[in-house]
Amino acid sequence: MKTANYSKETRTVIEILEGLPAAKRKHLLEKILDLNLEQESENNWDNLLESSPDPMIKMAKNALRNHKGGHSKPTKI
């Protein structure tokens, strides 16, 4: 595989992955895909809130009103 056009970081990741057993590579690929999906989701939320923050502001005000009115419960973490 030619890696001349890849960034230094990408080449490093490729070298690390190539040194691992196939099962471990597959596991790490799944983790990378999950991270990528999470990042895309965060980007979508950011874009949505930037383009139209009104629904989120309305929900926040409603939640605060409910809390002040005694209609909220403590969360158990």
C-alpha positions as CSV (number, residue, x, y, z in Angstrom):
1,M,0.0,0.0,0.0
2,K,1.4,3.4,-1.0
3,T,1.1,5.9,1.9
4,A,3.0,8.8,0.3
5,N,-0.1,10.9,0.0
6,Y,-1.3,10.3,3.6
7,S,-0.5,12.6,6.5
8,K,2.1,11.6,9.0
9,E,-0.7,10.8,11.5
10,T,-2.5,8.6,9.1
11,R,0.7,6.8,8.2
12,T,1.4,6.2,11.9
13,V,-2.1,4.7,12.4
14,I,-1.6,2.5,9.4
15,E,1.7,1.2,10.6
16,I,0.3,0.5,14.1
17,L,-2.8,-1.3,12.6
18,E,-0.7,-3.4,10.2
19,G,1.3,-4.7,13.2
20,L,-1.8,-6.0,15.0
21,P,-3.7,-9.3,14.5
22,A,-6.8,-9.1,12.3
23,A,-9.2,-9.4,15.2
24,K,-7.7,-6.5,17.0
25,R,-7.7,-4.4,13.8
26,K,-11.4,-5.2,13.4
27,H,-12.1,-4.2,17.0
28,L,-10.2,-0.9,16.6
29,L,-12.0,-0.2,13.3
30,E,-15.3,-0.6,15.1
31,K,-14.2,1.9,17.8
32,I,-13.0,4.4,15.2
33,L,-16.3,4.1,13.3
34,D,-18.2,4.7,16.6
35,L,-16.1,7.8,17.3
36,N,-16.7,9.1,13.8
37,L,-20.5,8.5,14.1
38,E,-20.5,10.3,17.5
39,Q,-18.5,13.2,16.0
40,E,-20.9,13.5,13.1
41,S,-23.9,13.5,15.5
42,E,-22.3,16.3,17.6
43,N,-21.6,18.2,14.4
44,N,-25.2,17.8,13.3
45,W,-26.5,19.1,16.7
46,D,-24.1,22.0,16.5
47,N,-25.3,22.9,13.0
48,L,-28.9,22.6,14.1
49,L,-28.5,24.8,17.1
50,E,-26.5,27.4,15.1
51,S,-29.2,27.5,12.4
52,S,-32.2,27.5,14.8
53,P,-31.6,27.7,18.5
54,D,-35.2,28.6,19.3
55,P,-36.6,25.1,19.9
56,M,-33.7,24.3,22.3
57,I,-34.2,27.7,24.1
58,K,-37.9,26.9,24.4
59,M,-37.2,23.5,25.9
60,A,-34.7,24.9,28.4
61,K,-37.1,27.6,29.5
62,N,-39.8,25.0,29.9
63,A,-37.5,22.7,31.9
64,L,-36.5,25.5,34.2
65,R,-40.2,26.5,34.7
66,N,-41.0,22.9,35.6
67,H,-38.1,22.7,38.0
68,K,-39.0,26.0,39.7
69,G,-42.6,24.7,39.9
70,G,-41.5,21.6,41.8
71,H,-42.1,19.2,38.9
72,S,-38.6,17.8,38.6
73,K,-37.0,14.9,40.4
74,P,-33.3,14.5,41.3
75,T,-31.4,12.3,39.0
76,K,-29.6,9.2,40.3
77,I,-26.2,8.9,38.8
